[in-house]
Each structure stands twice: as structure tokens, then as C-alpha cells.
């Protein structure tokens, strides 16, 4: 588990909060610092951020399914 407050890089923290807020359909200001993510959710958010930065199509079907 990781809490938002434990992300020390301010740029990464802002990106994670923005991605989480987008997933939940809410404003980034509504995500509290104490919010906890399990490891799998955190990795999924990091992958979404990377894909967006690299311009990958996020809506591609997952080949693992």
C-alpha cells in the first residue's frame, strides 16, 4: 500500500492525483493526501501516466485477456 502523502516527487504526486481523479470522475482537489492505493492500482496509474506521456493509445485492448 502507498499513501499519496508518501510520494515525495511533487510532479509525480500531481500526476498520480490527476490520473486517480480522472479514473474516479472527480476533481483532483477532492483526492486527500491520506488516500491509499494498493500496489496494483498504483502500478496501473503509473502505466496510464506513462502511456499518456508517450502518446500511446490507452484504449487498446489488453492482450492478456
MIMARVEX-14575 format. One record per atom (N, C-alpha, C): residue number from 1; x, y, z; residue in three letters; atom name. Coordinates in nm, 2 decimals. Layout:
 resi      u      v      w resn name
  NUM      X      Y      Z  ALA   CA
...
// end
This chain:
 resi      u      v      w resn name
    1   0.08  -0.12   0.00  UNK    N
    1   0.00   0.00   0.00  UNK   CA
    1   0.09   0.12   0.00  UNK    C
    2   0.04   0.23  -0.07  UNK    N
    2   0.11   0.35  -0.07  UNK   CA
    2   0.01   0.46  -0.05  UNK    C
    3   0.04   0.56   0.03  UNK    N
    3  -0.04   0.68   0.05  UNK   CA
    3   0.01   0.79  -0.04  UNK    C
    4  -0.08   0.87  -0.08  UNK    N
    4  -0.05   0.98  -0.17  UNK   CA
    4   0.06   1.07  -0.10  UNK    C
    5   0.05   1.09   0.03  UNK    N
    5   0.15   1.17   0.10  UNK   CA
    5   0.29   1.12   0.10  UNK    C
    6   0.30   0.99   0.07  UNK    N
    6   0.44   0.92   0.07  UNK   CA
    6   0.51   0.94  -0.06  UNK    C
    7   0.44   1.00  -0.16  UNK    N
    7   0.51   1.02  -0.29  UNK   CA
    7   0.58   1.15  -0.27  UNK    C
    8   0.71   1.15  -0.27  UNK    N
    8   0.79   1.27  -0.24  UNK   CA
    8   0.82   1.36  -0.36  UNK    C
    9   0.81   1.31  -0.48  UNK    N
    9   0.83   1.39  -0.60  UNK   CA
    9   0.70   1.47  -0.63  UNK    C
   10   0.71   1.60  -0.62  UNK    N
   10   0.58   1.68  -0.64  UNK   CA
   10   0.52   1.66  -0.77  UNK    C
   11   0.60   1.65  -0.88  UNK    N
   11   0.55   1.63  -1.01  UNK   CA
   11   0.48   1.50  -1.03  UNK    C
   12   0.54   1.39  -0.98  UNK    N
   12   0.48   1.26  -0.98  UNK   CA
   12   0.35   1.26  -0.90  UNK    C
   13   0.35   1.32  -0.78  UNK    N
   13   0.24   1.32  -0.70  UNK   CA
   13   0.12   1.39  -0.77  UNK    C
   14   0.15   1.50  -0.83  UNK    N
   14   0.04   1.57  -0.91  UNK   CA
   14  -0.01   1.49  -1.02  UNK    C
   15   0.07   1.41  -1.09  UNK    N
   15   0.03   1.33  -1.20  UNK   CA
   15  -0.06   1.21  -1.15  UNK    C
   16  -0.02   1.15  -1.04  UNK    N
   16  -0.09   1.04  -0.98  UNK   CA
   16  -0.23   1.09  -0.93  UNK    C
   17  -0.23   1.21  -0.87  UNK    N
   17  -0.36   1.26  -0.82  UNK   CA
   17  -0.45   1.29  -0.94  UNK    C
   18  -0.39   1.35  -1.04  UNK    N
   18  -0.48   1.38  -1.16  UNK   CA
   18  -0.53   1.25  -1.23  UNK    C
   19  -0.44   1.15  -1.24  UNK    N
   19  -0.49   1.03  -1.30  UNK   CA
   19  -0.59   0.96  -1.22  UNK    C
   20  -0.58   0.96  -1.09  UNK    N
   20  -0.67   0.90  -1.00  UNK   CA
   20  -0.81   0.97  -1.00  UNK    C
   21  -0.80   1.10  -1.00  UNK    N
   21  -0.92   1.18  -1.01  UNK   CA
   21  -1.00   1.16  -1.14  UNK    C
   22  -0.92   1.15  -1.25  UNK    N
   22  -0.98   1.12  -1.38  UNK   CA
   22  -1.05   0.98  -1.38  UNK    C
   23  -0.99   0.88  -1.32  UNK    N
   23  -1.05   0.75  -1.31  UNK   CA
   23  -1.18   0.75  -1.23  UNK    C
   24  -1.18   0.83  -1.13  UNK    N
   24  -1.29   0.83  -1.04  UNK   CA
   24  -1.40   0.93  -1.07  UNK    C
   25  -1.37   1.02  -1.18  UNK    N
   25  -1.46   1.12  -1.22  UNK   CA
   25  -1.48   1.23  -1.12  UNK    C
   26  -1.37   1.27  -1.06  UNK    N
   26  -1.38   1.38  -0.96  UNK   CA
   26  -1.27   1.48  -0.98  UNK    C
   27  -1.27   1.58  -0.91  UNK    N
   27  -1.17   1.69  -0.91  UNK   CA
   27  -1.05   1.64  -0.84  UNK    C
   28  -0.93   1.68  -0.89  UNK    N
   28  -0.80   1.64  -0.82  UNK   CA
   28  -0.80   1.70  -0.68  UNK    C
   29  -0.87   1.81  -0.66  UNK    N
   29  -0.87   1.87  -0.52  UNK   CA
   29  -0.95   1.79  -0.42  UNK    C
   30  -1.03   1.69  -0.47  UNK    N
   30  -1.11   1.61  -0.38  UNK   CA
   30  -1.03   1.48  -0.34  UNK    C
   31  -0.91   1.46  -0.39  UNK    N
   31  -0.83   1.35  -0.35  UNK   CA
   31  -0.75   1.38  -0.23  UNK    C
   32  -0.77   1.32  -0.11  UNK    N
   32  -0.70   1.36   0.01  UNK   CA
   32  -0.55   1.30   0.01  UNK    C
   33  -0.47   1.37   0.08  UNK    N
   33  -0.33   1.32   0.10  UNK   CA
   33  -0.32   1.19   0.16  UNK    C
   34  -0.41   1.15   0.24  UNK    N
   34  -0.41   1.02   0.31  UNK   CA
   34  -0.46   0.91   0.23  UNK    C
   35  -0.51   0.93   0.11  UNK    N
   35  -0.57   0.83   0.02  UNK   CA
   35  -0.47   0.72   0.00  UNK    C
   36  -0.51   0.59   0.01  UNK    N
   36  -0.42   0.48   0.00  UNK   CA
   36  -0.45   0.41  -0.13  UNK    C
   37  -0.35   0.37  -0.20  UNK    N
   37  -0.36   0.28  -0.32  UNK   CA
   37  -0.29   0.15  -0.29  UNK    C
   38  -0.35   0.04  -0.34  UNK    N
   38  -0.27  -0.08  -0.33  UNK   CA
   38  -0.17  -0.09  -0.44  UNK    C
   39  -0.08  -0.18  -0.43  UNK    N
   39   0.03  -0.18  -0.53  UNK   CA
   39  -0.01  -0.19  -0.67  UNK    C
   40  -0.11  -0.28  -0.70  UNK    N
   40  -0.16  -0.30  -0.83  UNK   CA
   40  -0.23  -0.17  -0.89  UNK    C
   41  -0.31  -0.10  -0.81  UNK    N
   41  -0.37   0.02  -0.85  UNK   CA
   41  -0.26   0.13  -0.88  UNK    C
   42  -0.16   0.14  -0.80  UNK    N
   42  -0.05   0.23  -0.82  UNK   CA
   42   0.02   0.21  -0.95  UNK    C
   43   0.05   0.08  -0.97  UNK    N
   43   0.12   0.04  -1.10  UNK   CA
   43   0.03   0.07  -1.22  UNK    C
   44  -0.10   0.05  -1.21  UNK    N
   44  -0.19   0.08  -1.32  UNK   CA
   44  -0.19   0.23  -1.35  UNK    C
   45  -0.19   0.31  -1.24  UNK    N
   45  -0.19   0.46  -1.26  UNK   CA
   45  -0.06   0.50  -1.32  UNK    C
   46   0.05   0.44  -1.28  UNK    N
   46   0.18   0.48  -1.34  UNK   CA
   46   0.19   0.44  -1.48  UNK    C
   47   0.13   0.32  -1.52  UNK    N
   47   0.13   0.28  -1.66  UNK   CA
   47   0.04   0.37  -1.74  UNK    C
   48  -0.07   0.42  -1.69  UNK    N
   48  -0.16   0.51  -1.76  UNK   CA
   48  -0.08   0.65  -1.78  UNK    C
   49  -0.01   0.69  -1.68  UNK    N
   49   0.06   0.82  -1.69  UNK   CA
   49   0.17   0.80  -1.80  UNK    C
   50   0.24   0.69  -1.80  UNK    N
   50   0.35   0.67  -1.90  UNK   CA
   50   0.29   0.66  -2.04  UNK    C
   51   0.18   0.59  -2.05  UNK    N
   51   0.12   0.58  -2.18  UNK   CA
   51   0.07   0.71  -2.24  UNK    C
   52   0.02   0.80  -2.15  UNK    N
   52  -0.03   0.93  -2.19  UNK   CA
   52   0.09   1.02  -2.23  UNK    C
   53   0.20   1.01  -2.16  UNK    N
   53   0.32   1.09  -2.19  UNK   CA
   53   0.38   1.04  -2.32  UNK    C
   54   0.38   0.91  -2.35  UNK    N
   54   0.44   0.86  -2.47  UNK   CA
   54   0.34   0.86  -2.59  UNK    C
   55   0.22   0.91  -2.56  UNK    N
   55   0.12   0.92  -2.67  UNK   CA
   55   0.07   0.79  -2.72  UNK    C
   56   0.07   0.69  -2.63  UNK    N
   56   0.01   0.56  -2.67  UNK   CA
   56  -0.14   0.57  -2.66  UNK    C
   57  -0.20   0.49  -2.74  UNK    N
   57  -0.35   0.48  -2.73  UNK   CA
   57  -0.39   0.40  -2.61  UNK    C
   58  -0.45   0.46  -2.51  UNK    N
   58  -0.48   0.39  -2.38  UNK   CA
   58  -0.60   0.30  -2.40  UNK    C
   59  -0.68   0.31  -2.50  UNK    N
   59  -0.79   0.23  -2.52  UNK   CA
   59  -0.77   0.10  -2.60  UNK    C
   60  -0.64   0.07  -2.62  UNK    N
   60  -0.61  -0.06  -2.69  UNK   CA
   60  -0.65  -0.18  -2.60  UNK    C
   61  -0.70  -0.28  -2.66  UNK    N
   61  -0.74  -0.40  -2.58  UNK   CA
   61  -0.62  -0.46  -2.52  UNK    C
   62  -0.64  -0.51  -2.40  UNK    N
   62  -0.54  -0.58  -2.32  UNK   CA
   62  -0.52  -0.72  -2.38  UNK    C
   63  -0.40  -0.75  -2.43  UNK    N
   63  -0.37  -0.88  -2.49  UNK   CA
   63  -0.37  -0.99  -2.39  UNK    C
   64  -0.36  -0.96  -2.26  UNK    N
   64  -0.36  -1.06  -2.16  UNK   CA
   64  -0.49  -1.13  -2.13  UNK    C
   65  -0.60  -1.07  -2.18  UNK    N
   65  -0.73  -1.12  -2.15  UNK   CA
   65  -0.79  -1.20  -2.27  UNK    C
// end
